Amino acid sequence: MSKLGNLGARLHRGEISYDFIGKRKIWYGVSILITITAILGLAVRGLNMGIEFQGGAVFTTPVKMSTSVAQAEEFAKDASGHEAIVQKLGNGSLRIQIAGIDTDKSDQIKQQLAQDLKLNPEKLAADLVGPSWGEQIANKAWEGLGIFMVLVVIYLAIAFEWRMAIAALVALIHDITITTGIYALVGFEVTPGTVIGLLTILGYSLYDTVVVFDSLKEQTKDITKQTRFTYSDIANQSINGTLVRSINTTVVALLPVAGLLFIGGGFLGAGTLNDISLSLFVGLAAGAYSSIFIATPLVADLKEREPAMRALRKRVLTKRAQAAAGEDLADARATGGDESDDNAPAVVGPRNQPVSRNRGRGRTSGKRR
């Protein structure tokens, strides 16, 4: 069995553990700092919305264009008066994307682009997206996200309890905020693929959280009938018991996504992969983090406020204090007993003579007087 497998088995059996719950204030502080950074990025830079949400036009040239990407960007900017995104496709053609323009001006822009690129206007393909359609797509995306959140809360409240539903909702909002904030800071374009990626990582984050919640639910049955563990203790055991599983599933999921983002989008220049791969990469990592460091510690905080859990904590801590005091007393007695044996005074008899334990033994024979 590998070292990681041995570590997972020891964590599951409770032989070793890390105090995630005890250090929850540190994780809360880190999460708040990251969230504030993401919000500032959204407020200062904003999201780079694609033409699907703003409206605009996409022009595609024939194959094997000699024009460079930089030249095409200049031509598109001169023709439209707007910044353009130009990508070179695998077959050598150029994809020129201009957002925020009216469809009425698309024919004029097409003619100008064809002239600058030295092409027949009929060979320059144009796909137009109206701003009303983009607004409709954006509204549908928000509606879908809202419905997803509501269904998640209802399901978790029924399957587990409302405290776990609240903790999972906070973790999901945390993941969404961080992912969108990274998009604002990096400047990647937001497309329908980005929305698909967000919904995908929310499902993954929820799955990872539910795994820990299910373990916690099983281990806290009849928790008030014992006095060995508090709710936080068992919550910490649940995290440690599923920790290696969470790490393994996250790493396995991140590897292909990292290939899309860093190799496909970065090294090979396939920019169309960036919109979905970035949301998946950041969201998967944030989802694994939130399920361990936010959702379960938050459940423990909420549960420890219950009167029954407070009473249980008091009993557990009292028993532990008594056990510690008993151990200290036993140690003190053991230490004191050794010293008394060495330093005990001699027991004396009449005329201050030591009393022999072997009295009557070894006496020389003789007449009695």
Secondary structure, 3 states (H helix, E strand, C coil): CCHHHHHHHHHHHCCCCCCCCCCHHHHHHHHHHHHHHHHHHHHHCCCEECHHHHCEEEEECCCCCCCCHHHHHHHHHHHHCCCEEEEECCCCCEEEEEECCCHHHHHHHHHHHHHHCCCCHHHCEEEEECHHHHHHHHHHHHHHHHHHHHHHHHHHHHHCCHHHHHHHHHHHHHHHHHHHHHHHHHCCEECHHHHHHHHHHHHHHHHHHHHHHHHHHHHCCCHHHCCCCCHHHHHHHHHHHHHHHHHHHHHHHHHHHHHHHHHHHHHCCCHHHHHHHHHHHHHHHHHHHHHHHHHHHHHHHHHCCCHHHHHHHHHHHHHHHHHHHHHHHHHHHHHHHHHHHHHCCCCECHHHCECCCCCCCCCCCCCCC
